[in-house]
Amino acid sequence: MVDAFLHNKINAAKSSGVEIDAIIDLPANVPISNLDLIRIFGNMLDNALDACAQCLSPKVSLSCSKAQGCLIVSTTSPISPSDNIKSRRIAGLEQDLGQRVLSDIATKYNGSLIFGENNGIRKTELILNIG
């Protein structure tokens, strides 16, 4: 289910002109629900795509791997020059709802959410304890 979701999401981004570099190493027996995985990948990709939407060369990097008992999912993307003016993807939803969803998932799996911007690049990293 997660594979099909990622495939469709990545193909849609590529069709809209965004270069996607994805390296996904997701164990089949990972103790995270499919719903949570889809919420993770969906929110992280949407946020990265939004960040680079107005860039001349939009590119998103997505990675997922297991290391030292943790699942690490990260995205990087250039920041659009007009990124300080955020628009709502879905009218009526409160701002930064996706970030709160990711933060709640981090808490649920005894993990952490780290995000920031440096030299025109936005990076988000979600680390989940999976034992």
Secondary structure, 3 states (H helix, E strand, C coil): CHHHHHHHHHHHHHHCCCEEEEEECCCCCCCCCHHHHHHHHHHHHHHHHHHCCCCCCCEEEEEEEEECCEEEEEEEEECCCCCCCCCCCCCCCCCCHHHHHHHHHHHHCCCEEEEEEECCEEEEEEEEECC
